[in-house]
Amino acid sequence: MLAFTQRRAWSPVQDP
C-alpha cells in the first residue's frame, strides 16, 4: 500500500 500512496498524491481519485 505504501508504494501505491507514493505513486499517487494520497487518494487515487485525485489522480489527474
PDB file with SEQRES, HELIX, SHEET and CRYST1 records, atoms N, CA, C and O in Angstrom:
SEQRES   1 A   16  MET LEU ALA PHE THR GLN ARG ARG ALA TRP SER PRO VAL          
SEQRES   2 A   16  GLN ASP PRO                                                  
HELIX    1 AA1 LEU A    2  ARG A    7  1                                   6    
HELIX    2 AA2 PRO A   12  GLN A   14  5                                   3    
CRYST1    1.000    1.000    1.000  90.00  90.00  90.00 P 1           1          
ATOM      1  N   MET A   1       0.845  -1.207   0.000  1.00  0.00           N  
ATOM      2  CA  MET A   1       0.000   0.000   0.000  1.00  0.00           C  
ATOM      3  C   MET A   1       0.877   1.253   0.000  1.00  0.00           C  
ATOM      4  O   MET A   1       0.506   2.266  -0.591  1.00  0.00           O  
ATOM      5  N   LEU A   2       2.013   1.191   0.645  1.00  0.00           N  
ATOM      6  CA  LEU A   2       2.909   2.351   0.685  1.00  0.00           C  
ATOM      7  C   LEU A   2       3.338   2.743  -0.722  1.00  0.00           C  
ATOM      8  O   LEU A   2       3.395   3.926  -1.059  1.00  0.00           O  
ATOM      9  N   ALA A   3       3.637   1.747  -1.532  1.00  0.00           N  
ATOM     10  CA  ALA A   3       4.062   2.026  -2.907  1.00  0.00           C  
ATOM     11  C   ALA A   3       2.938   2.709  -3.672  1.00  0.00           C  
ATOM     12  O   ALA A   3       3.178   3.565  -4.525  1.00  0.00           O  
ATOM     13  N   PHE A   4       1.713   2.320  -3.356  1.00  0.00           N  
ATOM     14  CA  PHE A   4       0.556   2.909  -4.046  1.00  0.00           C  
ATOM     15  C   PHE A   4       0.405   4.378  -3.671  1.00  0.00           C  
ATOM     16  O   PHE A   4       0.151   5.222  -4.531  1.00  0.00           O  
ATOM     17  N   THR A   5       0.561   4.678  -2.393  1.00  0.00           N  
ATOM     18  CA  THR A   5       0.411   6.067  -1.934  1.00  0.00           C  
ATOM     19  C   THR A   5       1.549   6.923  -2.467  1.00  0.00           C  
ATOM     20  O   THR A   5       1.374   8.117  -2.709  1.00  0.00           O  
ATOM     21  N   GLN A   6       2.718   6.311  -2.651  1.00  0.00           N  
ATOM     22  CA  GLN A   6       3.869   7.061  -3.160  1.00  0.00           C  
ATOM     23  C   GLN A   6       3.628   7.456  -4.617  1.00  0.00           C  
ATOM     24  O   GLN A   6       4.018   8.545  -5.039  1.00  0.00           O  
ATOM     25  N   ARG A   7       2.992   6.577  -5.380  1.00  0.00           N  
ATOM     26  CA  ARG A   7       2.741   6.859  -6.792  1.00  0.00           C  
ATOM     27  C   ARG A   7       1.724   7.986  -6.923  1.00  0.00           C  
ATOM     28  O   ARG A   7       1.857   8.857  -7.782  1.00  0.00           O  
ATOM     29  N   ARG A   8       0.729   7.962  -6.082  1.00  0.00           N  
ATOM     30  CA  ARG A   8      -0.320   8.993  -6.137  1.00  0.00           C  
ATOM     31  C   ARG A   8      -0.103   9.986  -5.001  1.00  0.00           C  
ATOM     32  O   ARG A   8       0.622   9.696  -4.050  1.00  0.00           O  
ATOM     33  N   ALA A   9      -0.722  11.139  -5.097  1.00  0.00           N  
ATOM     34  CA  ALA A   9      -0.581  12.159  -4.056  1.00  0.00           C  
ATOM     35  C   ALA A   9      -0.986  11.535  -2.714  1.00  0.00           C  
ATOM     36  O   ALA A   9      -0.260  11.657  -1.728  1.00  0.00           O  
ATOM     37  N   TRP A  10      -2.122  10.883  -2.680  1.00  0.00           N  
ATOM     38  CA  TRP A  10      -2.618  10.200  -1.482  1.00  0.00           C  
ATOM     39  C   TRP A  10      -3.870   9.406  -1.831  1.00  0.00           C  
ATOM     40  O   TRP A  10      -4.009   8.233  -1.484  1.00  0.00           O  
ATOM     41  N   SER A  11      -4.786  10.094  -2.538  1.00  0.00           N  
ATOM     42  CA  SER A  11      -6.026   9.433  -2.943  1.00  0.00           C  
ATOM     43  C   SER A  11      -6.018   9.193  -4.449  1.00  0.00           C  
ATOM     44  O   SER A  11      -5.652  10.088  -5.211  1.00  0.00           O  
ATOM     45  N   PRO A  12      -6.410   8.020  -4.882  1.00  0.00           N  
ATOM     46  CA  PRO A  12      -6.422   7.695  -6.306  1.00  0.00           C  
ATOM     47  C   PRO A  12      -7.400   8.577  -7.082  1.00  0.00           C  
ATOM     48  O   PRO A  12      -7.246   8.762  -8.289  1.00  0.00           O  
ATOM     49  N   VAL A  13      -8.395   9.116  -6.402  1.00  0.00           N  
ATOM     50  CA  VAL A  13      -9.394   9.960  -7.066  1.00  0.00           C  
ATOM     51  C   VAL A  13      -8.779  11.308  -7.438  1.00  0.00           C  
ATOM     52  O   VAL A  13      -9.288  12.002  -8.318  1.00  0.00           O  
ATOM     53  N   GLN A  14      -7.687  11.679  -6.769  1.00  0.00           N  
ATOM     54  CA  GLN A  14      -7.036  12.962  -7.036  1.00  0.00           C  
ATOM     55  C   GLN A  14      -6.097  12.859  -8.246  1.00  0.00           C  
ATOM     56  O   GLN A  14      -5.545  13.860  -8.702  1.00  0.00           O  
ATOM     57  N   ASP A  15      -5.928  11.650  -8.750  1.00  0.00           N  
ATOM     58  CA  ASP A  15      -5.033  11.466  -9.887  1.00  0.00           C  
ATOM     59  C   ASP A  15      -5.567  12.217 -11.099  1.00  0.00           C  
ATOM     60  O   ASP A  15      -6.719  12.008 -11.481  1.00  0.00           O  
ATOM     61  N   PRO A  16      -4.779  13.073 -11.708  1.00  0.00           N  
ATOM     62  CA  PRO A  16      -5.210  13.890 -12.846  1.00  0.00           C  
ATOM     63  C   PRO A  16      -5.450  13.053 -14.112  1.00  0.00           C  
ATOM     64  O   PRO A  16      -5.817  13.598 -15.153  1.00  0.00           O  
TER      65      PRO A  16                                                      
END                                                                             
